[in-house]
Amino acid sequence: MAGPVQSIERAAAILRLLAGGPRRLGLGEVAASLGLAKGTAHGILRTLQHVDFVEQDAATGKYQLGAALLHLGTSYLDVNELRSRSLNWADALAARSGEAVRLGTPLEGSVLIVHHVFRPDDTFQTLDVGALLPLHASSLGKVLLAFGTATPEPSDQPGLEAYTRHTLVDREQLARALGEVRELGWAAEIQEMSMGEAGLAAPIRGHGGLVVGAIGLSGPVERICDSHGDPRPSLITLIREAARAISRDLGAARW
């Protein structure tokens, strides 16, 4: 049986090194840390950069993990970092909107709630951190689906589960709805997961502009929507502003 390929082992070692550090690393630091000749390290870094696994800072020449690694499920963006960058903005969004705020990332065909700010009132509320929400029936999930961060169920699988009579269970209807999410830049769920409840969500972007998570607010449908049943524009503005602010903190370009 053939042995390991040395160049791949070295490339993996470089990726682990960049993933484990709190800062960008220069060529000399990479080479010294792994005991490689600078020429060898440079050649591997250039190849990794070519396939977007590594990015080089134009100002300093130093290297960091690239955005393409998101699609391989690597630690390009640690969930803890996403959560820590979002704390202040999520608190502010809850205070300004008067509604509960949740932060979601994809996990095994669902939305994992990684942060939850209670609605700022005295009502009884349950902490949702660690809960899993359906992708197709939640505003957070629709954002993750629309921007390719989460993968939809294969079309040969049984139909999508209906949580209420408003849940989008037809795949063609869901596809059209996701197209609207991409066009508008935000998603809504109106009594699709729970009767009497509604929610809004917007994408959070990291380096390279890729969507790495979503932030959303939720509450009674009469507070999230107007008398016509449409999401309130003021809440849409608030959720999008919060998403942009978190994205900037994560290194995304202005969008």
C-alpha positions as CSV (number, residue, x, y, z in Angstrom):
1,M,0.0,0.0,0.0
2,A,1.4,3.4,-1.0
3,G,2.6,5.7,1.8
4,P,1.5,9.2,2.6
5,V,2.2,12.0,0.0
6,Q,4.7,14.3,1.6
7,S,3.5,17.5,-0.1
8,I,-0.1,16.9,1.1
9,E,1.1,16.3,4.6
10,R,3.1,19.5,4.5
11,A,0.1,21.5,3.1
12,A,-2.1,20.0,5.9
13,A,0.5,21.1,8.5
14,I,0.5,24.6,7.2
15,L,-3.3,24.8,7.3
16,R,-3.3,23.5,10.9
17,L,-0.7,26.0,11.8
18,L,-2.7,28.9,10.3
19,A,-5.9,27.6,11.9
20,G,-4.4,27.4,15.4
21,G,-2.9,30.8,15.6
22,P,-4.6,34.1,16.6
23,R,-2.9,36.1,13.9
24,R,-1.6,36.0,10.4
25,L,1.8,34.4,9.8
26,G,4.7,35.4,7.5
27,L,6.6,33.1,5.3
28,G,9.5,32.9,7.6
29,E,7.3,32.1,10.6
30,V,5.6,29.3,8.7
31,A,8.8,27.8,7.5
32,A,10.5,28.0,10.9
33,S,7.5,26.5,12.7
34,L,7.4,23.5,10.5
35,G,11.1,23.1,9.8
36,L,10.7,23.7,6.1
37,A,12.9,25.5,3.7
38,K,11.5,28.9,2.8
39,G,11.3,27.9,-0.9
40,T,9.3,24.8,-0.1
41,A,7.0,26.6,2.3
42,H,6.5,29.4,-0.3
43,G,5.6,26.9,-3.1
44,I,3.0,25.2,-0.9
45,L,1.5,28.5,0.2
46,R,1.2,29.7,-3.4
47,T,-0.6,26.6,-4.3
48,L,-3.0,26.9,-1.4
49,Q,-3.5,30.5,-2.2
50,H,-4.3,29.6,-5.8
51,V,-7.2,27.3,-4.7
52,D,-8.4,29.9,-2.1
53,F,-7.4,27.8,0.9
54,V,-5.0,30.5,2.0
55,E,-5.2,34.3,1.7
56,Q,-2.3,36.7,1.7
57,D,-2.6,40.1,3.2
58,A,-1.7,42.7,0.5
59,A,-0.2,45.1,3.1
60,T,1.9,42.8,5.2
61,G,2.4,39.8,2.9
62,K,1.3,37.5,5.8
63,Y,-1.0,34.5,5.4
64,Q,-4.3,33.4,6.9
65,L,-6.8,30.7,6.1
66,G,-8.9,31.3,3.0
67,A,-12.7,31.5,2.6
68,A,-12.9,28.4,0.5
69,L,-12.3,26.3,3.6
70,L,-15.8,27.1,4.8
71,H,-17.2,24.7,2.3
72,L,-15.0,21.9,3.7
73,G,-16.3,22.5,7.2
74,T,-12.9,23.5,8.6
75,S,-12.2,26.0,11.4
76,Y,-11.9,29.0,9.1
77,L,-14.5,30.7,11.3
78,D,-14.8,29.2,14.8
79,V,-18.4,29.3,16.1
80,N,-17.1,30.9,19.3
81,E,-15.5,33.7,17.3
82,L,-18.8,34.3,15.4
83,R,-20.6,34.3,18.8
84,S,-18.2,36.6,20.5
85,R,-18.2,39.1,17.6
86,S,-22.0,39.2,17.7
87,L,-22.7,39.6,21.4
88,N,-22.9,43.4,21.6
89,W,-24.8,43.7,18.3
90,A,-27.3,41.1,19.3
91,D,-27.9,42.8,22.7
92,A,-28.4,46.1,20.9
93,L,-30.8,44.6,18.3
94,A,-32.9,43.0,21.1
95,A,-33.0,46.4,22.9
96,R,-33.9,48.4,19.8
97,S,-36.5,45.9,18.4
98,G,-38.0,44.7,21.6
99,E,-37.8,41.2,20.3
100,A,-35.8,38.0,21.0
101,V,-32.6,37.7,18.9
102,R,-30.9,34.4,17.9
103,L,-27.7,33.6,16.0
104,G,-27.6,30.5,13.9
105,T,-25.1,28.4,12.0
106,P,-25.6,25.2,10.0
107,L,-25.2,21.8,11.6
108,E,-26.1,18.5,10.0
109,G,-29.1,19.7,8.0
110,S,-30.4,22.0,10.6
111,V,-29.8,25.4,12.2
112,L,-27.8,25.4,15.4
113,I,-28.7,28.2,17.7
114,V,-25.3,29.4,19.1
115,H,-26.5,32.6,20.9
116,H,-29.9,33.8,22.2
117,V,-30.8,37.1,23.7
118,F,-34.2,37.2,25.5
119,R,-36.9,39.6,24.6
120,P,-36.4,42.6,26.9
121,D,-39.5,42.2,29.0
122,D,-40.7,40.2,32.0
123,T,-42.4,37.4,30.1
124,F,-41.2,33.8,30.7
125,Q,-38.7,32.7,28.1
126,T,-36.6,29.6,27.5
127,L,-33.0,29.7,26.4
128,D,-32.6,28.3,22.9
129,V,-28.8,27.9,22.8
130,G,-28.0,24.5,21.4
131,A,-31.5,24.0,19.9
132,L,-31.8,22.8,16.3
133,L,-34.3,24.5,13.9
134,P,-35.5,23.3,10.5
135,L,-33.8,24.9,7.6
136,H,-36.8,25.3,5.4
137,A,-39.2,26.5,8.1
138,S,-37.1,29.1,9.8
139,S,-35.9,32.5,8.7
140,L,-32.4,31.7,9.9
141,G,-32.4,28.5,7.9
142,K,-33.7,30.1,4.8
143,V,-30.8,32.6,4.9
144,L,-28.3,29.7,5.2
145,L,-30.0,27.8,2.4
146,A,-30.3,30.8,0.1
147,F,-26.6,31.7,0.3
148,G,-25.2,28.2,0.1
149,T,-24.0,28.0,3.7
150,A,-26.3,25.0,4.4
151,T,-27.2,22.2,2.0
152,P,-30.8,21.4,1.2
153,E,-32.1,17.8,1.6
154,P,-31.6,15.7,-1.6
155,S,-34.6,15.9,-3.9
156,D,-34.9,12.1,-3.7
157,Q,-35.6,12.3,0.0
158,P,-39.2,12.3,1.4
159,G,-41.1,15.6,1.2
160,L,-40.2,18.5,3.6
161,E,-41.9,18.4,7.0
162,A,-44.9,20.6,7.6
163,Y,-44.8,22.3,11.0
164,T,-48.0,24.4,10.3
165,R,-50.3,24.8,7.3
166,H,-48.0,27.7,6.2
167,T,-44.8,25.7,6.0
168,L,-43.2,25.6,2.6
169,V,-43.1,21.9,1.8
170,D,-43.0,22.1,-2.0
171,R,-39.4,22.2,-3.1
172,E,-40.2,24.4,-6.1
173,Q,-41.9,26.9,-3.9
174,L,-39.1,26.8,-1.5
175,A,-36.6,27.4,-4.3
176,R,-38.5,30.5,-5.5
177,A,-38.6,31.8,-1.9
178,L,-34.8,31.3,-1.5
179,G,-34.3,33.2,-4.7
180,E,-36.3,36.1,-3.2
181,V,-34.1,35.9,-0.1
182,R,-31.0,36.3,-2.2
183,E,-32.5,39.2,-4.1
184,L,-33.8,41.0,-1.0
185,G,-30.9,40.2,1.4
186,W,-33.2,39.0,4.2
187,A,-35.6,36.2,5.0
188,A,-38.9,35.9,6.8
189,E,-40.9,33.1,8.4
190,I,-44.5,34.0,9.1
191,Q,-46.3,31.2,11.1
192,E,-44.3,28.6,9.2
193,M,-42.7,26.9,12.2
194,S,-45.2,27.9,14.9
195,M,-48.6,29.4,14.6
196,G,-48.8,33.0,15.9
197,E,-45.0,33.4,15.7
198,A,-42.9,35.2,13.0
199,G,-39.3,35.9,12.5
200,L,-36.8,37.8,10.3
201,A,-33.2,37.0,9.6
202,A,-30.2,38.4,7.6
203,P,-26.9,36.9,6.6
204,I,-23.6,37.4,8.4
205,R,-20.6,37.4,6.1
206,G,-16.9,36.7,6.8
207,H,-13.7,37.2,4.9
208,G,-14.3,37.0,1.1
209,G,-18.0,37.8,1.5
210,L,-19.1,34.3,2.1
211,V,-22.1,33.8,4.4
212,V,-21.0,32.1,7.7
213,G,-24.2,32.4,9.8
214,A,-27.4,34.4,10.3
215,I,-28.9,36.7,12.9
216,G,-32.6,36.8,13.4
217,L,-35.3,38.2,15.6
218,S,-38.6,36.6,16.4
219,G,-41.8,37.3,18.2
220,P,-45.6,37.3,18.0
221,V,-46.8,37.8,14.4
222,E,-48.7,41.0,15.2
223,R,-45.5,42.6,16.4
224,I,-43.2,41.4,13.6
225,C,-45.8,42.1,10.8
226,D,-48.1,45.0,10.0
227,S,-51.8,44.9,9.6
228,H,-51.4,43.4,6.1
229,G,-49.3,40.5,7.3
230,D,-46.1,41.9,5.8
231,P,-42.8,42.2,7.9
232,R,-42.4,45.7,9.4
233,P,-39.8,47.7,7.4
234,S,-38.4,49.2,10.6
235,L,-37.5,45.7,11.8
236,I,-36.0,44.7,8.5
237,T,-33.8,47.7,8.7
238,L,-32.6,46.9,12.2
239,I,-31.8,43.2,11.4
240,R,-29.9,44.1,8.3
241,E,-27.9,46.8,10.1
242,A,-27.0,44.4,12.8
243,A,-25.9,41.7,10.2
244,R,-23.7,44.3,8.4
245,A,-22.1,45.4,11.7
246,I,-21.2,41.9,12.7
247,S,-19.9,41.1,9.2
248,R,-17.6,44.1,9.3
249,D,-16.3,42.9,12.7
250,L,-15.6,39.5,11.0
251,G,-13.5,41.2,8.3
252,A,-16.1,41.3,5.5
253,A,-15.8,44.1,3.0
254,R,-18.6,46.7,3.1
255,W,-21.8,45.4,1.4
